[in-house]
Amino acid sequence: MKNQTSAGPVVRDRQATRMKLIQAVGTILSEKGFTALGVNAVARKAGVDKVLIYRYFGGMEQLMEAFGRESDFWPSIQELAGGDQAAYARLPLSEKLSQLTLNYTRALQSRPLTLEIMAWEMVERNRLTAELEAMRESTIMHFYEKFFDQHKVNVDLQALTAVIGAGLSYLVTRGRNIDIFNGIDLKSDQGWQRIQAAINIIILAFLKDRSTDKPSKGDRHANK
């Protein structure tokens, strides 16, 4: 019993220290970018000995992986599906794509730290950025396997969402520092509603006459 009791504070201290190190990574990335990231800098920012990075994570690459996985850096499959995966799975293909783009936009807008890091990634690439890229790719590929594999279409859905996703990533990231882009107010709900409306038109046009899915009533009305 004595050993079990004494182990409690040790486990809590370990978890607290792990989170300090993970949070330190995010702080440094948002303030100074990837070039400032290193064992000494992270340990100093977290206020702990650098040996704990190796003890708890194994090294900087593993710490970056933990940052991507445990810090809410990137939206989960659950979030991209709108919170209810079962309901999302039942949607017609066009509505799935529309909801995915909308949920993706909202997820990025709710993560200012992620936007800062994405901005840094546009000008820097190294083994640490590769860890975050791999994590993002893994999430989106699992999303595709879970929700899109069952659809029989004669179009490249991955290419479609890559183009739309890239545009949204750019606009949301740019929206940190500018108000207007091409006459659209990136600081207003109305501006983003205009963007989403344009995306929906692109999706419907892209899928027209190419999908074997039966359209919902809403889709049939939209195509009239």
C-alpha positions, 0 to 999 in steps of 0.5 A: 500500500505504501508503494501505491500511495507514493506512486501517485504524486510521481505519476502526476509530476511526470504528466505535469512535466510532459505537458509543460514540455509539449506546451513549450513546443507550441509557444516556441513555434508560435513565437519564433518558428521551427529554427528556434526549436531545440532540446535546450530551448524547449527545456528552458521554456518549460523550466525543466532539465533537458534530460527529461525530454529524452526520458519522457519522449526519447528525443525531439522528434518524438516530442514533436509527435506528442505535440501534434497528437496531444496538444489539440494541434490538429482537428480529430476525425470526430471534429472533422465529421462534425461531432457525430460520425454515424450521422456524417456517414449517412450523408450524401457525398456532396453534403459530406464534402460540403460539411468537411470543408465547413468543419475544417474551416471552423477547426482552423479558425478556433486554433490560433496557435495552429495558424501561427505554426502553419504560417511558419511551415510555409517558409521552413521545412525540416525533420520537425515539420515533417513530423507534423505533416505526417500526423496531418496526412495520417488523420486525413487518410483515415478520414477518407478510408472511413467515410469516402471509400464506399462511394463510387465516383468517376472523379478524384475526390482527393484532388478536389479536397486538396485544392479546396483545402489548400485554398481554405488553409491559405485564406484562414491563415492570411485572415490572421493579419488581413481583413479583406481578400479579393473584396471578401471580408475574412473577419466576418461571418458573411464573408465566410458564408460567401466562400462556403457558398462558392465551395458548394457550387464547385462540389456540385459541379464536380460531382454532376453526372459522375456519382452513382450515389442516390442524391438526397431530396436536398440534392435533387432540389439543388440541381433543379 
